[in-house]
């Protein structure tokens, strides 16, 4: 049977039709991406052509971003130190001088049975006097004492769940109610004051960060506004030939993003420089107090978040400026001027 001569010609036409229908979508996507690349490159080149003005803006952004981040790192360091001191908190219970050693040993069993206690150590009064004699260097003066003025002492280590200000306070109340206990001492007052100051500092840091973020947005907005005014004729021409708001807005948004990127890098450099400059004296001071305190530093993730936040602030400042000033530029200005 003879084949239809038109059958072979229909199939290729269908395939070509599919390619033709999909080509505009691909071309539009490629054109969109190419235009974004071109605008981003041109925006970067414009900043590169004015290095002094760009560097000044980057420096202002860097200082505004570095200050709250540095305070946050200091806050994290203080919180780590206070947590370490809380975890090593101990309660010292002093017996009355009339309390016998047998009664003190019975108290050890009572205290150790409490679920909030990790361990109890009894220091008899004779051992306490011997240790004080060896460490104080007052052996001759202590020989004139008629008796031992030191009481039996219980050194109590709380469980991890109770190693907080509230947990230790409850444990102190329990120990004070035991018979024969004359005084309970725990040095948590200063720790509570440190925690209160840390909480106040945290709120102050967030308030300062918010204010400086607003300042960064305003600085970028003002810089982009000046750029809009200097390119007013170019914007008018673009709108006359049918340029959309997104097309006209795009270069300025990229300008704000590049400003944010540069500001984030400057902030990171300032943090590194400050950390290098302060680390030596801080470590020396910590060694004098036999502490392992050190300033926290930004990791790779922190640097990435800092730069992303800076770029978002730069983009937001540019968007605010474009939204406010770009709508005021209309093609009718040319006609009116003519």
Protein Blocks (a to p, Z undefined) as FASTA:
>chain_A
ZZdfklmmmmmmmmmmmmmmmmmmmmmmmmmmmmmmmmmmmmmmmmmmmmmlmmmmmmmm
mmmmmmmmmmmmmmmmmmmmmmmmmmmgccdddddfklcfklmmmmmmmmmmpmkbgbdc
dddfklmmmmmmmmnopmmmmmmpmbdfbdcdddddddfklmcfklmmmmmmmmmmpghi
abdcddfklmmmmmmmmmmmmmmmmmmmmmmmmmmmmmmmmmmmmmmmmmmmmmmmmmmn
opafklmmmmmmmmmmmmmmmmmmmmmmmmmmmmmmmmmmmmmmmmmnopabdcddddfk
lmmmmmmmmmmmmmmmmmmmmmmmmmmpcfklmmmmZZ
